[in-house]
């Protein structure tokens, strides 16, 4: 039995040296034979290098304590569990399969068994090591399950089933949500109060087991005026969920509160004109400046121009350009006058124009774009629209996809972890540092 660091190192050194020599001979032989291209050789050598790493990792885990502290430990039933024996477990790691020995405890009263070491390592109920769980969850958050499995097998030699991917992502996704607001507060804790704090939200349709539903996404970001008065965007954080507007409004307010909405000099709510957004703003951010996204407003005019004229005609271009200039200058009265002057004969076109007039009348105080630009405010909600694409559409609206509510939300929270820059903090909370003392060698 190995009893010293020196003898352990010597044994591992010899095994690793033998493996390295074998890998080198194989690589030279493949090069001479010309049977593989360089990319194939890279992958082959990488696989052999993982084998050397596995030798080192296996030796390291053999120095761990087995998790036994006392002969008895408390049980959930109120009695105690008794140490029975050490039992082996094989773990799939980023370097290959390794074996660990863990103390097994059993309760004679309720029949529960426990492996304290499994919990300490973050492998309770799974044979996948934390590093594997992390890369699987990250890949699944970015790629469809099948493609994620192919990618990890090709790049990392991890061969896992689609079910294994779903299980890992479900577990980590469920753990990611509860601490989103806490991570947000920590992320901006050192920043002073913002000159401008923007709150923006939107929705995007996703196909679910219950039909097409609209998850909502909010973005909160900081900005300040540049040397020439232009707004300069700072840090941005997203929040998203599949829920009604009232519940989402509370979630968005909690994020904004964690990010210092009360300390901001100016709070600005940017939206596309949907009534639920302004209802949310009135309730949660009554102090905020409300701005309708300029490009959504312009698109309303574009819809009218395309319907009444062919988009490429000089009449459409001239009408749209004149109204665009008026809108940009905050002259909503001129835009309304231009719309009211239209007199289409078709009923559907009259209704389109009527709805456009209602839209601009309802939102005219949110379209004072000349004033907003003079104060150095953003007038476009491109940040939240990009968020809808990057957070939701890119992963959840691929061809043929249909989601359960639970499956959607678990992956959604993993994506938020990635795009908010929270992944490292989340992984540390999920897989804390080892608190296990080396057993026999130190």
Beta strands, then each sheet from edge to edge (+ up, - down):
strand 1: 72-74
strand 2: 80-93
strand 3: 96-106
strand 4: 113-114
strand 5: 196-208
strand 6: 211-225
strand 7: 231-241
strand 8: 266-271
strand 9: 289-292
sheet 1: 1+ 2- 3+ 4-
sheet 2: 7+ 6- 5+ 8+ 9+
end
